Amino acid sequence: MLRVEHVMGFPVSVRVDEGAAEPEAAADAVFAWLRQVDARFSPFRPDSEVSRLDRGEVPADEISPDLLEILTLCEDYRVATRGAFDVRLPGRGLDPCAVVKGWSVQKGADLLAAAGATRFCVNAGGDVVASGGPWRVGVRHPEHADRLCTVVDLTEGAVATSARYERGDHILDGRTGRPVRGLLSLTVVAASLTEADATATAAFAMGTEGVEWAASREGCEVFAVDEGQRVLRTAGFPVAA
């Protein structure tokens, strides 16, 4: 079963090869969940919980458990990066999207597993969570859209990339408020997409120092390309043969 829908501003594909008795119903649940997340937590929707919280319309003691989990993760990454990753940049509204995406897609993958799927893959705008491999996940070249710079060999886990090639200088260093320099792309492999996606974004916000920071996080393997086109890679990064 393979389904593709446009949700949360990017294409999401759900592929189930084995295990689920009703794969279409399982995919329905994933897409329903992602649409719910978009409605609740998008900073671009004025009626979302995130937007209402940012305007002071939601008391701190009435934040939903899901949003509290998201904001706690955001704060953890802000502290860990010494402020480079920050969802409350001056002049901008509250924007937890860098955590919401991986968090929500990982929970969608968990729904597939709960439905009995044993071999599946969810691709959310190029960030991937997979189970029951082997799977091979291509990482786009940061300067050539028709090329790959590496291929990941993945059995269980997730791959996420932060880069400038899709949305330009959209990632800012929270310590300076300016666009990040030094890196073209940074890819993280981790056990969950929650960790891989947030770590990739947070590390990219740190610039070149973020490569070592991401590599120091337990369970994370890193592949980065700097502005000089040098590849920086941890020894355990699962490059396909």
N, C-alpha and C positions, 0 to 999 in steps of 0.2 A: 504494500500500500504506500503510495506517495501522494502527498497533498502539498500544495503551495498556496499561501494566502498572504496578502499585504496587511500587516498588523504593526502597530506602534511605529509606523513610519518607514518600515523596511520589509522586504520579502522574508517570509519564514517558511521553510520546508520541513515537513514531518515525514520521515520514511520509517516504516515498520516492516521488517523482513520475517521475523519469527516471534512466536510466543503468545501474542494477544489473540484471544478468541474472537474479538470484535474490533479489529484495528481501526475501522472507520469511526466507530463510537469513541475510541480512545483519542483519535485525532480531533474529533469534535470537542472533546473535553479540554484538550490542550489549547485550541484556538479560542474557545469560550473564555478560558482563564486569561489568556493574553489580552483579549479585548477588554475584559474586566479590569486588568491591571492598567491598561492604557487609560480607561475612563477614570480610574481612581487616583492614579499617581502621575499623570502627565502634567508638566508645568505649562503646557501649551493649551490646556483646557481650563477655562476660567472657573468651571464648576467642580474641578477635581479636588480631592482632599488636600493635595500638595498646594494647589493655588489658594485654597481657602485658608490653609494653615499659614501660608506666606502673608496673607492679608490680615492675619490675626483673628479670623473668624472661627477658628477651631481652638478651644482651650487646650493647653498642654496636657491636661489630665484626661482629655477625651480623644487623643490620637488613637487610631486603630492599631491593634497589635501588629499588623503587617507593616504599616508605615513606621511604627516604632522600631521594628526590626531593621528596616531599611535605613532609617536615620542613625541607628546605633552603628551599623556597618559603616556608614559615611563618616561618622565621627572617629571610628577606629582607624580608618585609612587617613583621615586628616592628621590625627596624632602621629601615626606611624611614619608619615611623610614630612612631618614637621611643618605642615601647612601648605605643602605644594599641591596636594589634592584637597579641594574645598568646594562644597556644593553651595556655599553662600558667599559668592564673590561680590565685592563692592560694586554697586551699580547694576547688579543682576538679581533676579528673584531666585528663590530656592529652586534648585535644579538637581535632583538626585538621579537623573537618568543614567549616569555612568554606573550606578549600582543596580538600579531597577532592571535594566535589560538582562544582565547575566543572572540576577536573582530570580526573575520571573521565568526565564527560559529554562533554568535548572529545575524549578518547581514543575514546569510543564513536562520536562523529561521524567521527573519523579512520578507524574501521573501515568505516563506510559508504562513505567516499570510496575506501578501498582495495578495496572490493567493486565499484567502478565507478559508484556513485551520483553523479550530477552535479547533480541538484536534489533537496534533502532538507531536512528540518527536524526537530530534536530539541528538545522542550520538557520541561524537568525542573523541575516545580514552579513554572513561571512564568519560569524562566531559559532562554534560547533560544540555540541555535547553528544557523546555517542556511547553505546554499550554493545557488548557481544561481538567485538571486533574479531579479526583485524579490519580496521578502517584506514584509509589514506586520505589525509586532509591537506589540500594545497594551500600554501600561504602566498598571497599575491605579491609580486614584485612591487616595491613602493614607487617606482618610477615608470614602469611599463605595465599597463593594465592587461596586456595579453600574455604576460609571462609569470612564472612562479619563481620565487627566490628559494623556496624549500618545500619539502613535502613531509608531513608528520605521519608517523606510524602510530596509530592509536588503537588500543583495545578497549579500555574503559576510561572515561574522563572527558576533558574539555580543552578546547583551543580557542584563544581569543587574541585579536590583534588590535592595537591602537596605532593610528597613523594619520598623516595629513592628506593623503591622496583623495579621499572621498569628500570631506567637508572642509578642507583647507585648515587654517590655524584655529580650529574650534576648541582645542584643549589649551587652557591657560594655566600658568604657574601661579597658584594661589598666593605665593609669597611676594610676587611682583605684580600680578594682574596682567602680565604680558604673555603673548604667545610663546610656546616652548620652542627652543632652538637646540640643535645638536643631534636629534634623532629624526630619521625618516619613518621608521616603523619599529614596533616592539610587540613580539608575540609571546604569550605565556601558555604553557601547558600545565594543567592542574587537575585535581580530582573532580572539581565541580566548576561549572561555568560561573557561579557566583564569585569564586575565588579568582579564576583565570581572567575574567573580564574586568573586575574592579582592580586587580593587581596590574594588569596591562595599562589601564588608563592612569592609575595613580603613578606608576613608574614612568610613563611617558611625560606626565606633568612635571616630573623631577628633572627631565633632560637626561644627559648622559649618565649622571650619577644614579638614575633610576634603574639602570641595568643591574648594577651590583646589588641595589636594594631589593629588587624583585628576586634575584637569584638567591638572596639570603633567606627568603621566606620558605618555610617548611613545605615541601611537596610541590614547589614551583620550579619549572625549567623554562629557560628564556632563550629567545633568538631575536636579536636586534640588528638593525642596519642604521648606521649613523650617517651624518650628512656627507662624510667623506667616502661613503659606500663601503665602509668596513663592516664585516659581519662579526658580531659579538655573541658568543653562544656558550651556554653552560654545557658541561661535559655530558650530562644526562639527558639533554634535549633529544627526543626520540625521532631523529631524522630517518626517513625510510631509506632502505638500501637501494 
